Structures are given as structure tokens and as C-alpha cells.
Amino acid sequence: MLFDNIAEKYFIFKPHNELIGTPKDLGIDFEDIYFASTSNVILNGWFINNNYEQTIVWLHGNGGNISHRLNSLKNLYENTKYNIFIFDYRGYGKSNGDVSESGAYQDSLSAITLLNKTYLIDTDKIILFGRSLGCSIACEIATKIKPLALILESAFTSARKMAKLKFPFLPGVENLISDKFNTYKKINQINCPILFVHGTMDTTIPIEMGVELYEKYQNTKEFIEARNAGHNNVEEVLGIKYFEQIESFVNNHSLS
């Protein structure tokens, strides 16, 4: 569909190519990595090695690039013990190629393969961490592998429902978009503990969507309600408790 292609390129994905900094600017040692995905696409990512057995794979949202997550990356680095790997999907930052839903999935699986082969990190030691659009990507990957745990911050149910929410003045707009990023449909294909985090004042993705996913999921789960937090300040509002609850969840509910 023409509208579907436009929606994917301009409504769903909002990439920036220019990096505004690197972890080095914040005094963090890291590896600047280039690795191959499908269709000869070369991706760029940052690996922070804390010499810990568990690794967070960060799947970011639809806007900017990895450099726009630097402050959150620093907070995660300083307040948890995990290794961290964050990368840009095709079309973002220094990663080449054109943005697409299938490409984002392929790129994320390629990131897992990189960690397996280069750093000998098994999938059962990986914590998939998605924010916003990254939640849908993280869920897709969790249906293909069996991660240690899954963290979903500000998750939405599907692109169709988001279109209906964002364009209420266009009756039937959801029918013009193919069944993209349908987290609701695939949530129970996952078999690992899931931590849901959502701000009560999120006007971008309402908390009701996160609750809907939480209620549908039938395996080990927890829900953190960030009182008075919006879409982009959950971490700030929760403060140190944000990181403590992540570590507590992983420690208490990790698969053996």
C-alpha cells in the first residue's frame, strides 16, 4: 500500500544520521563496533564491557539515534552491573541502508549473533531492553530466541492502534496500515520473564496499552507504574528505584 509505505517511512521511523556524541564524552570506555546485517547492510553500535556475565541489549525508539540515548546510557552504566550493547537500526546514525520493520528485526537478530560469536555471550545471558518502538522489536526478537529476561518500557500494542490514536479525525485510518509492529498478537509467543514499565501521564503511548499487554501475557511478569511520568522521563521520575527494580526483577525472575 502507498499509505503503508509512507506511514512506515514518515510516521513510524524518524531517524537522524548525525551523532551528537559518544560514551567517551561521558568518560565511559566502550567499543565502537561495525557489523554486518542482512542485504550487506553495515550497522554501528557501542559495546560497554563490564566483564559481567549478563548483557543488556538496548533496542531504542523510533527517533534520533544511539547518541540521543547517552544520558540514559550513562545512568544505566553507573547504576547497574551489566554489560551494555546499543546499536542503530539500518538508516539510523552511522548504520547504512533504508529503514523498515523487517530490517529492524533482521538488524536486531544480527546484533544477537554478533554478541554470540564475537563475545561468546549466550542468548540466555541476554536481557532485551526495549523502549517505545523498541519494545515491539524486542518482542519480535524474544519470539526467536530465549533471552534471560525482557524489559518493556512504554510499549504499544500495534501500529494500527497507534495510527487510530494519533489520527482520530481520519475514520478507518488503521485499515490503511498493514499489520505492523503487532506486539499484542505475538506477546504470548514469548517465554521469558517480562518487566513492563510505563508512565501514568504518557500522552504518546497511553499506559492502557502497556496494561493491555501485561494482562494478556500469561507467563512470569511484573508491572511498574511510574506515577506522573510521561513518555520520555520515566527513568528521571523513578530515580534510583528504576535501576534497583530492574536488577531485582532480573535477579528474582531469571530463567535457570
BALOBA-1460 file (C-alpha; in Angstrom, 3 decimals):
// residues 256
<rec num="1" residu="m" x="0.000" y="0.000" z="0.000"/>
<rec num="2" residu="l" x="1.198" y="3.515" z="-0.807"/>
<rec num="3" residu="f" x="-0.064" y="4.895" z="2.500"/>
<rec num="4" residu="d" x="1.539" y="1.984" z="4.315"/>
<rec num="5" residu="n" x="4.952" y="2.792" z="2.822"/>
<rec num="6" residu="i" x="4.538" y="6.457" z="3.696"/>
<rec num="7" residu="a" x="3.469" y="5.548" z="7.235"/>
<rec num="8" residu="e" x="6.499" y="3.329" z="7.724"/>
<rec num="9" residu="k" x="8.922" y="5.929" z="6.443"/>
<rec num="10" residu="y" x="7.478" y="9.100" z="7.949"/>
<rec num="11" residu="f" x="5.085" y="8.144" z="10.745"/>
<rec num="12" residu="i" x="6.870" y="5.171" z="12.311"/>
<rec num="13" residu="f" x="10.580" y="5.866" z="11.731"/>
<rec num="14" residu="k" x="12.216" y="9.231" z="12.455"/>
<rec num="15" residu="p" x="15.976" y="8.621" z="12.146"/>
<rec num="16" residu="h" x="18.826" y="11.120" z="12.485"/>
<rec num="17" residu="n" x="22.145" y="10.409" z="10.847"/>
<rec num="18" residu="e" x="24.438" y="12.778" z="12.746"/>
<rec num="19" residu="l" x="25.765" y="11.622" z="16.116"/>
<rec num="20" residu="i" x="25.788" y="14.250" z="18.846"/>
<rec num="21" residu="g" x="28.388" y="12.459" z="20.967"/>
<rec num="22" residu="t" x="29.779" y="9.127" z="22.124"/>
<rec num="23" residu="p" x="30.224" y="7.436" z="25.524"/>
<rec num="24" residu="k" x="33.813" y="8.724" z="25.515"/>
<rec num="25" residu="d" x="32.424" y="12.238" z="26.029"/>
<rec num="26" residu="l" x="30.990" y="10.989" z="29.334"/>
<rec num="27" residu="g" x="34.163" y="9.219" z="30.405"/>
<rec num="28" residu="i" x="32.883" y="5.732" z="29.580"/>
<rec num="29" residu="d" x="35.144" y="3.176" z="27.913"/>
<rec num="30" residu="f" x="33.432" y="1.474" z="25.001"/>
<rec num="31" residu="e" x="33.992" y="-0.346" z="21.744"/>
<rec num="32" residu="d" x="32.750" y="1.370" z="18.588"/>
<rec num="33" residu="i" x="31.613" y="-1.598" z="16.513"/>
<rec num="34" residu="y" x="30.614" y="-2.053" z="12.892"/>
<rec num="35" residu="f" x="28.947" y="-5.331" z="11.980"/>
<rec num="36" residu="a" x="27.031" y="-6.845" z="9.094"/>
<rec num="37" residu="s" x="23.307" y="-7.446" z="8.897"/>
<rec num="38" residu="t" x="21.303" y="-8.904" z="6.021"/>
<rec num="39" residu="s" x="21.387" y="-7.457" z="2.479"/>
<rec num="40" residu="n" x="25.005" y="-6.313" z="3.032"/>
<rec num="41" residu="v" x="23.849" y="-3.599" z="5.432"/>
<rec num="42" residu="i" x="26.578" y="-2.451" z="7.842"/>
<rec num="43" residu="l" x="25.425" y="-1.391" z="11.294"/>
<rec num="44" residu="n" x="27.081" y="0.659" z="14.016"/>
<rec num="45" residu="g" x="26.837" y="0.046" z="17.740"/>
<rec num="46" residu="w" x="28.539" y="0.618" z="21.085"/>
<rec num="47" residu="f" x="29.557" y="-2.160" z="23.447"/>
<rec num="48" residu="i" x="30.302" y="-1.340" z="27.080"/>
<rec num="49" residu="n" x="32.033" y="-4.313" z="28.643"/>
<rec num="50" residu="n" x="31.750" y="-4.511" z="32.420"/>
<rec num="51" residu="n" x="33.105" y="-8.061" z="32.392"/>
<rec num="52" residu="y" x="29.791" y="-9.273" z="33.735"/>
<rec num="53" residu="e" x="28.018" y="-12.471" z="32.715"/>
<rec num="54" residu="q" x="24.781" y="-10.722" z="31.711"/>
<rec num="55" residu="t" x="24.354" y="-8.206" z="28.897"/>
<rec num="56" residu="i" x="21.610" y="-5.696" z="28.198"/>
<rec num="57" residu="v" x="20.800" y="-5.340" z="24.504"/>
<rec num="58" residu="w" x="19.164" y="-1.944" z="24.128"/>
<rec num="59" residu="l" x="16.578" y="-1.576" z="21.356"/>
<rec num="60" residu="h" x="15.862" y="2.126" z="21.089"/>
<rec num="61" residu="g" x="12.769" y="4.007" z="19.965"/>
<rec num="62" residu="n" x="11.844" y="5.475" z="16.616"/>
<rec num="63" residu="g" x="13.560" y="8.871" z="16.829"/>
<rec num="64" residu="g" x="17.174" y="10.072" z="16.677"/>
<rec num="65" residu="n" x="19.957" y="7.513" z="17.005"/>
<rec num="66" residu="i" x="22.077" y="5.872" z="19.707"/>
<rec num="67" residu="s" x="23.776" y="9.167" z="20.597"/>
<rec num="68" residu="h" x="20.442" y="10.606" z="21.736"/>
<rec num="69" residu="r" x="20.411" y="7.934" z="24.472"/>
<rec num="70" residu="l" x="23.750" y="8.963" z="26.001"/>
<rec num="71" residu="n" x="22.402" y="10.296" z="29.296"/>
<rec num="72" residu="s" x="20.271" y="7.207" z="29.840"/>
<rec num="73" residu="l" x="23.206" y="5.039" z="28.813"/>
<rec num="74" residu="k" x="25.382" y="6.735" z="31.412"/>
<rec num="75" residu="n" x="22.740" y="6.238" z="34.107"/>
<rec num="76" residu="l" x="22.357" y="2.573" z="33.228"/>
<rec num="77" residu="y" x="26.131" y="2.115" z="33.243"/>
<rec num="78" residu="e" x="26.562" y="3.825" z="36.616"/>
<rec num="79" residu="n" x="23.604" y="2.206" z="38.374"/>
<rec num="80" residu="t" x="23.673" y="-1.405" z="37.153"/>
<rec num="81" residu="k" x="26.346" y="-4.069" z="36.760"/>
<rec num="82" residu="y" x="25.512" y="-5.326" z="33.279"/>
<rec num="83" residu="n" x="27.413" y="-5.154" z="30.020"/>
<rec num="84" residu="i" x="25.505" y="-2.917" z="27.603"/>
<rec num="85" residu="f" x="25.158" y="-3.133" z="23.837"/>
<rec num="86" residu="i" x="23.233" y="-0.448" z="21.962"/>
<rec num="87" residu="f" x="23.167" y="-0.147" z="18.193"/>
<rec num="88" residu="d" x="21.406" y="1.722" z="15.417"/>
<rec num="89" residu="y" x="18.972" y="0.005" z="13.094"/>
<rec num="90" residu="r" x="19.559" y="0.451" z="9.374"/>
<rec num="91" residu="g" x="19.006" y="4.059" z="8.316"/>
<rec num="92" residu="y" x="19.865" y="5.449" z="11.768"/>
<rec num="93" residu="g" x="23.111" y="7.130" z="12.798"/>
<rec num="94" residu="k" x="26.129" y="5.563" z="11.113"/>
<rec num="95" residu="s" x="24.236" y="2.428" z="10.099"/>
<rec num="96" residu="n" x="23.559" y="2.359" z="6.374"/>
<rec num="97" residu="g" x="20.540" y="1.048" z="4.489"/>
<rec num="98" residu="d" x="16.907" y="2.159" z="4.483"/>
<rec num="99" residu="v" x="14.538" y="1.966" z="7.447"/>
<rec num="100" residu="s" x="11.920" y="-0.782" z="7.526"/>
<rec num="101" residu="e" x="10.132" y="-3.011" z="10.012"/>
<rec num="102" residu="s" x="11.666" y="-6.218" z="8.643"/>
<rec num="103" residu="g" x="15.084" y="-4.551" z="8.523"/>
<rec num="104" residu="a" x="14.882" y="-3.562" z="12.194"/>
<rec num="105" residu="y" x="14.082" y="-7.168" z="13.099"/>
<rec num="106" residu="q" x="16.913" y="-8.526" z="10.957"/>
<rec num="107" residu="d" x="19.352" y="-5.991" z="12.390"/>
<rec num="108" residu="s" x="18.435" y="-6.913" z="15.950"/>
<rec num="109" residu="l" x="18.944" y="-10.605" z="15.292"/>
<rec num="110" residu="s" x="22.308" y="-9.753" z="13.710"/>
<rec num="111" residu="a" x="23.228" y="-7.903" z="16.913"/>
<rec num="112" residu="i" x="22.471" y="-11.034" z="18.932"/>
<rec num="113" residu="t" x="24.602" y="-13.094" z="16.533"/>
<rec num="114" residu="l" x="27.467" y="-10.626" z="16.951"/>
<rec num="115" residu="l" x="27.355" y="-10.982" z="20.727"/>
<rec num="116" residu="n" x="27.213" y="-14.771" z="20.445"/>
<rec num="117" residu="k" x="30.123" y="-15.115" z="18.034"/>
<rec num="118" residu="t" x="32.425" y="-12.246" z="18.975"/>
<rec num="119" residu="y" x="31.934" y="-12.032" z="22.739"/>
<rec num="120" residu="l" x="30.708" y="-15.583" z="23.422"/>
<rec num="121" residu="i" x="27.588" y="-14.231" z="25.112"/>
<rec num="122" residu="d" x="24.860" y="-16.876" z="25.118"/>
<rec num="123" residu="t" x="21.279" y="-15.805" z="24.474"/>
<rec num="124" residu="d" x="20.223" y="-16.980" z="27.942"/>
<rec num="125" residu="k" x="22.534" y="-14.299" z="29.380"/>
<rec num="126" residu="i" x="20.953" y="-11.514" z="27.335"/>
<rec num="127" residu="i" x="18.406" y="-9.043" z="28.724"/>
<rec num="128" residu="l" x="16.427" y="-7.441" z="25.899"/>
<rec num="129" residu="f" x="15.578" y="-3.845" z="26.799"/>
<rec num="130" residu="g" x="13.088" y="-2.034" z="24.566"/>
<rec num="131" residu="r" x="11.791" y="1.485" z="24.785"/>
<rec num="132" residu="s" x="8.732" y="2.674" z="22.856"/>
<rec num="133" residu="l" x="9.078" y="1.294" z="19.300"/>
<rec num="134" residu="g" x="11.998" y="-0.765" z="20.601"/>
<rec num="135" residu="c" x="9.512" y="-2.756" z="22.710"/>
<rec num="136" residu="s" x="7.910" y="-4.182" z="19.590"/>
<rec num="137" residu="i" x="11.299" y="-5.034" z="18.147"/>
<rec num="138" residu="a" x="12.406" y="-6.623" z="21.430"/>
<rec num="139" residu="c" x="9.250" y="-8.758" z="21.494"/>
<rec num="140" residu="e" x="9.840" y="-9.965" z="17.946"/>
<rec num="141" residu="i" x="13.394" y="-10.996" z="18.853"/>
<rec num="142" residu="a" x="12.164" y="-12.713" z="22.033"/>
<rec num="143" residu="t" x="9.960" y="-14.939" z="19.866"/>
<rec num="144" residu="k" x="13.087" y="-16.103" z="18.002"/>
<rec num="145" residu="i" x="15.484" y="-16.602" z="20.905"/>
<rec num="146" residu="k" x="15.058" y="-17.343" z="24.613"/>
<rec num="147" residu="p" x="16.570" y="-14.383" z="26.464"/>
<rec num="148" residu="l" x="17.204" y="-14.182" z="30.178"/>
<rec num="149" residu="a" x="14.529" y="-11.503" z="30.552"/>
<rec num="150" residu="l" x="12.671" y="-8.800" z="28.671"/>
<rec num="151" residu="i" x="12.171" y="-5.197" z="29.798"/>
<rec num="152" residu="l" x="9.468" y="-3.214" z="28.002"/>
<rec num="153" residu="e" x="9.289" y="0.496" z="28.754"/>
<rec num="154" residu="s" x="6.358" y="2.408" z="27.241"/>
<rec num="155" residu="a" x="5.143" y="-0.377" z="24.967"/>
<rec num="156" residu="f" x="2.318" y="-0.054" z="22.459"/>
<rec num="157" residu="t" x="0.029" y="-2.799" z="21.194"/>
<rec num="158" residu="s" x="0.270" y="-2.285" z="17.410"/>
<rec num="159" residu="a" x="0.993" y="0.337" z="14.764"/>
<rec num="160" residu="r" x="-2.631" y="0.160" z="13.651"/>
<rec num="161" residu="k" x="-3.909" y="1.095" z="17.105"/>
<rec num="162" residu="m" x="-1.317" y="3.865" z="17.314"/>
<rec num="163" residu="a" x="-2.496" y="5.255" z="13.966"/>
<rec num="164" residu="k" x="-6.099" y="5.258" z="15.208"/>
<rec num="165" residu="l" x="-4.962" y="7.042" z="18.373"/>
<rec num="166" residu="k" x="-2.886" y="9.668" z="16.559"/>
<rec num="167" residu="f" x="-5.343" y="10.341" z="13.730"/>
<rec num="168" residu="p" x="-8.830" y="10.115" z="15.280"/>
<rec num="169" residu="f" x="-10.092" y="12.585" z="12.665"/>
<rec num="170" residu="l" x="-9.430" y="10.035" z="9.898"/>
<rec num="171" residu="p" x="-12.058" y="7.283" z="10.221"/>
<rec num="172" residu="g" x="-10.653" y="3.890" z="9.268"/>
<rec num="173" residu="v" x="-7.054" y="5.123" z="9.125"/>
<rec num="174" residu="e" x="-5.908" y="1.961" z="10.909"/>
<rec num="175" residu="n" x="-7.148" y="-0.096" z="7.950"/>
<rec num="176" residu="l" x="-4.746" y="1.733" z="5.622"/>
<rec num="177" residu="i" x="-1.723" y="0.397" z="7.525"/>
<rec num="178" residu="s" x="-0.684" y="-3.231" z="7.286"/>
<rec num="179" residu="d" x="-0.343" y="-5.269" z="10.463"/>
<rec num="180" residu="k" x="2.966" y="-3.724" z="11.562"/>
<rec num="181" residu="f" x="4.685" y="-3.998" z="14.936"/>
<rec num="182" residu="n" x="1.807" y="-6.026" z="16.361"/>
<rec num="183" residu="t" x="3.134" y="-6.709" z="19.845"/>
<rec num="184" residu="y" x="-0.292" y="-7.731" z="21.117"/>
<rec num="185" residu="k" x="-0.503" y="-10.585" z="18.632"/>
<rec num="186" residu="k" x="2.930" y="-12.011" z="19.415"/>
<rec num="187" residu="i" x="3.227" y="-11.358" z="23.171"/>
<rec num="188" residu="n" x="2.267" y="-14.901" z="24.160"/>
<rec num="189" residu="q" x="4.762" y="-16.416" z="21.751"/>
<rec num="190" residu="i" x="7.404" y="-15.269" z="24.238"/>
<rec num="191" residu="n" x="8.683" y="-17.478" z="27.033"/>
<rec num="192" residu="c" x="10.744" y="-15.404" z="29.447"/>
<rec num="193" residu="p" x="10.070" y="-13.072" z="32.391"/>
<rec num="194" residu="i" x="8.805" y="-9.647" z="31.263"/>
<rec num="195" residu="l" x="9.066" y="-6.400" z="33.229"/>
<rec num="196" residu="f" x="6.624" y="-3.755" z="31.981"/>
<rec num="197" residu="v" x="7.334" y="-0.101" z="32.843"/>
<rec num="198" residu="h" x="5.013" y="2.757" z="31.893"/>
<rec num="199" residu="g" x="4.354" y="6.345" z="32.903"/>
<rec num="200" residu="t" x="0.849" y="7.179" z="34.075"/>
<rec num="201" residu="m" x="0.925" y="10.530" z="32.224"/>
<rec num="202" residu="d" x="2.292" y="9.197" z="28.937"/>
<rec num="203" residu="t" x="0.421" y="11.064" z="26.185"/>
<rec num="204" residu="t" x="2.436" y="9.461" z="23.367"/>
<rec num="205" residu="i" x="1.656" y="5.845" z="24.223"/>
<rec num="206" residu="p" x="-1.061" y="5.679" z="26.890"/>
<rec num="207" residu="i" x="-0.455" y="3.424" z="29.851"/>
<rec num="208" residu="e" x="-3.610" y="1.491" z="28.947"/>
<rec num="209" residu="m" x="-1.665" y="-0.079" z="26.062"/>
<rec num="210" residu="g" x="1.046" y="-1.282" z="28.419"/>
<rec num="211" residu="v" x="-1.568" y="-2.652" z="30.806"/>
<rec num="212" residu="e" x="-3.324" y="-4.435" z="27.929"/>
<rec num="213" residu="l" x="-0.090" y="-6.210" z="27.001"/>
<rec num="214" residu="y" x="0.652" y="-7.018" z="30.642"/>
<rec num="215" residu="e" x="-2.779" y="-8.521" z="31.186"/>
<rec num="216" residu="k" x="-2.548" y="-10.651" z="28.049"/>
<rec num="217" residu="y" x="0.883" y="-12.077" z="28.862"/>
<rec num="218" residu="q" x="0.456" y="-15.410" z="30.645"/>
<rec num="219" residu="n" x="3.977" y="-16.072" z="31.930"/>
<rec num="220" residu="t" x="6.193" y="-14.506" z="34.632"/>
<rec num="221" residu="k" x="5.658" y="-10.756" z="34.689"/>
<rec num="222" residu="e" x="5.708" y="-7.548" z="36.719"/>
<rec num="223" residu="f" x="4.382" y="-4.054" z="36.069"/>
<rec num="224" residu="i" x="5.977" y="-0.833" z="37.316"/>
<rec num="225" residu="e" x="3.634" y="2.131" z="37.202"/>
<rec num="226" residu="a" x="5.660" y="5.344" z="37.093"/>
<rec num="227" residu="r" x="3.359" y="7.841" z="38.777"/>
<rec num="228" residu="n" x="3.182" y="11.224" z="36.998"/>
<rec num="229" residu="a" x="5.790" y="10.201" z="34.415"/>
<rec num="230" residu="g" x="5.336" y="10.940" z="30.715"/>
<rec num="231" residu="h" x="6.811" y="9.178" z="27.709"/>
<rec num="232" residu="n" x="10.401" y="10.368" z="27.984"/>
<rec num="233" residu="n" x="11.017" y="10.843" z="31.707"/>
<rec num="234" residu="v" x="10.142" y="7.508" z="33.331"/>
<rec num="235" residu="e" x="13.739" y="6.964" z="34.384"/>
<rec num="236" residu="e" x="14.001" y="10.500" z="35.791"/>
<rec num="237" residu="v" x="10.760" y="10.247" z="37.771"/>
<rec num="238" residu="l" x="11.567" y="6.839" z="39.287"/>
<rec num="239" residu="g" x="15.181" y="7.782" z="40.059"/>
<rec num="240" residu="i" x="17.422" y="5.144" z="41.612"/>
<rec num="241" residu="k" x="14.394" y="2.882" z="42.146"/>
<rec num="242" residu="y" x="14.224" y="2.453" z="38.375"/>
<rec num="243" residu="f" x="17.590" y="0.683" z="38.300"/>
<rec num="244" residu="e" x="17.047" y="-1.160" z="41.576"/>
<rec num="245" residu="q" x="13.797" y="-2.612" z="40.288"/>
<rec num="246" residu="i" x="15.405" y="-3.714" z="37.031"/>
<rec num="247" residu="e" x="18.167" y="-5.557" z="38.905"/>
<rec num="248" residu="s" x="15.704" y="-7.004" z="41.403"/>
<rec num="249" residu="f" x="13.451" y="-8.267" z="38.621"/>
<rec num="250" residu="v" x="16.304" y="-9.909" z="36.725"/>
<rec num="251" residu="n" x="17.716" y="-11.465" z="39.900"/>
<rec num="252" residu="n" x="14.366" y="-12.759" z="41.132"/>
<rec num="253" residu="h" x="12.869" y="-13.986" z="37.886"/>
<rec num="254" residu="s" x="15.742" y="-15.080" z="35.690"/>
<rec num="255" residu="l" x="15.297" y="-18.421" z="33.998"/>
<rec num="256" residu="s" x="17.606" y="-21.109" z="35.340"/>
